[in-house]
């Protein structure tokens, strides 16, 4: 049977290669190959040109010879799949996401995204080549000694400039407010500061010691076994990264302190109230002075945005209507304030990748009803026209399209949508004006960001000065306010549309961002952060703003302390020249891109055991850079003793937008008790599984999955006699809803899911079946740190069931992990093994979260996500053959901590068997919590 499965799987691979050969294409440059989907030819050609021009310079900066590319070209994958990282590099591969961030409002600064991202990732790739040593034959594991801040810092320095969004804003905030320390380089919890501080540290090193010092750093012991970053750093700079850091920190304090002292600080007296843990939008509604439209993350543990209309009276907040808690874009308000639009993510599958689009909805305030405006488009920016028609900025391959969506709630409703403007430029914020024209910000091919107006099919650029202009707000038909980036600081400028004159009104010490305009009060709403990093919404009267001229004193900053910001990496000599650009690039179909695997880790280690003899430990992980194929195996092999050997292997590959997984395990059984006594058994388990996982209407909160599997399962005694084995097909269907929040493994914010699995043995001499239904329901109660969760399991066996597949309860309640031997569950405090052919089991827990993080440790285990819990476990076990039934339950309390799905607990349980009280007991417990769909 397994042989037949292998043949079928091979045929699937071959058919996929022929049927879907045109899904991917490959273009060849001088130093790179680039894989892409049809429709991205122009962008692919441009990116190959960028790469072939950039690689000689980056190679020289890294001390890498271009001859290395003769043997192995860099592999670039241009994909339309969603990702918030925009791109990444891994070994010889670079993945670039074509449209994920589109305009990239607060990321790339004065650079086009694809040039910046590609050169940044090429910088990572050249760093990998520069620090590659002999030990890299064992995969990428040897580079883990190199800190993340170095990789990110040197990629930014070699490929980018010092801009607000790639360093300055985050460094300035941390340094001036006392939050800058050596930990800033190391903490992944503040990724933006890690990037910024790493970038600044590398610039400081280059400024103080020269670019050549960075080449020496990466060239340290070039012929060595592996690259030791700490030794290399101390060899080049005479200090460790930590001991040199205070000199760097002092440099930053003097630079930012001296610069900040020249800037005034505006005192805001008219601040808006806070409505949640982190407010994102506060939009005044003109029909009532005390009514606001709010977009916020309401609580600290929420991983979702809630939009609602709130009224304030006598300092009290009253929510008038909740629009949605599934908002993934900014809220857009129509000119008459009757309609509110927002976008929601829509996930799908294409080309063996997850696709990301958006569904746009419009909320009608008069009827309190929401209707779907458009189904599945790539648009995160939108506006209403003067006729309450929705305009979306749709990002397509190589162009942006302004599309007008008719409003079905209006008398002049017309269908279908209209494409009113196309441009190769990425478009950001869009604003509908009273005269029917549309104001938008866009990034030109030169990377300059400016403001444009579209009207009656014609487009005019209304800003053409050197600073970046973004984040516009229309005050009236004559005046437009916008943020203007001046000396890495977002100043507020006003433009007179009649004269075209632009005047800077506020350029103060901390970043001040424009947010919205309150027409009824003639006020501009701004956003800034205070010294405690709290977001503050504040109002400025337009009349007062027009009279302001707030800016820094014109003092020259000390070049000694500012030169690092202007520093540009320069190589002594660069191999290659413009001849690297191939005008006519070869393009070919590329039917099996997931076939190129990267050796992430391969560790062979010879061992010897007195009982089992000589052997070999091997751990190896190989994957395709977009995780479309993964191969992982860990084994402990004794050459003369297979029973004592261990092997766990898994292979996963994506075809036809499905996941094909093959797994095999050989080793000891974990919880194997027969007649109440532990037996040492050898477990062999293999499975071939095909999974289809999707989201209902593309909604990430509504998931469903279908699995078709064929498995073989065998338990053998030691020595190998009296084995119990069976094999057969199974089908599994699951579906659920999940409202995302932190701490889901204690209790969810709101969740319900269930699955049904049916297995049928294919052995004629061991004919049996297992039907299993499992579920989980949970929610918080009254407060965010109190919640309840219930888990359910119904298992029914039928036929000649072997001992390894029986159901019931077992005595091993100290291990809340999936059972490999038997389909059993446990009841805390009940040390009994009760088996039957039908099990109905439930566990309900009421938990209170004491703390998400603590400084404490138990041995070496951090104490996080601390909770106390009261529980009730219950089960009914039936044996239809003997016509018996047992009722078992327990209750008690426990203290637990852990991280993610692994939790440790200790508590007290009182058990009952058939209404007879058992001895109460204290216990310890290991929990491995598996949420199947989320």
Buried (B, 14 or more C-beta within 10 A) or exposed (E): EEEEEEEEBEEBEEEBBEEBEEBBBBBBBBBBBBBBBEBBBEBBBBBBBBBBBBBBBBBBBBBBEBEBBEEEBBBBBBBBBBBEEBBBBBBBBBBBBBBBBBBBBBBBBBBBBBBBBBBBBBBBBBBBBBBBBEBBEBBBBBBEBBBBBBBBBBBBBBBBBBBBBBBBBBBBBBBBBEBBBBEBBBBEEBEBBBBBBBBBBBBBBBBBBEBEEBBBBBBBEEEEEBBBBEBBBBEBBEEEBEEBBEEBBEBBBBBBEBBBEBBEEBEBEEEBEBBBEBBBBBBBBBEBEEBBBBBBBBBEBBEBBBBBBBBBEEEEBEEBEEBBBBBBBBBBBBBEBBBBBBBBBBBBBEBBBBBBBBBBBBBBBEEEEBEEBBEEBBBBBBBBBBBBBBBBBBBEBBBBBBBBBBBEBEEEEEEEBBEBBEBEBBBBBBBBBEEEBBBBBBBBEEBBBBBBBBEEEEBEEBBEEEBBBBBBBBBEEEBBBBBBBBBBBBBBBBBEBEEEEBEBBBBBBBBBBBBBBBBEBBBBBBBBBEEEEEEBBBBBBBEEBEEBEBBBEEEEBEEEBBBBBEBEBEBEEBBBEEEBBBEEBEBEEBBBBBEBBBBBBBEEEEEEEEEBEEBBBBBBBBBBBBEBBBBBBBBBBBEEBEBBBBBBBBBBBBBBBBBBBBBBBBBBBBBBBBEEEEEEBBBBBBBBBBBBBBBEEBBBBBBBBBBBBBBBBBBBBEEEEEEBBBBBBBEBEBBBBBBBBBBBBBBBBBBBBBBBBBBBBEEEEBBBBBBBBBBBBBBBEEEBBBBBBBBBBBBBBBBEBBEBBBBBBBBBBBBBBEBBBBBBBBBBBBBBBBBBBBBBBBBBBBBBBBEBEEEEEEEEEBBBBBBBBBBBBBBBBBBEEEEEEBEBBBBBEBBBBBBEEEBBBEBBBBBBBEEEEBEEBEBEBEBEBEBBBB
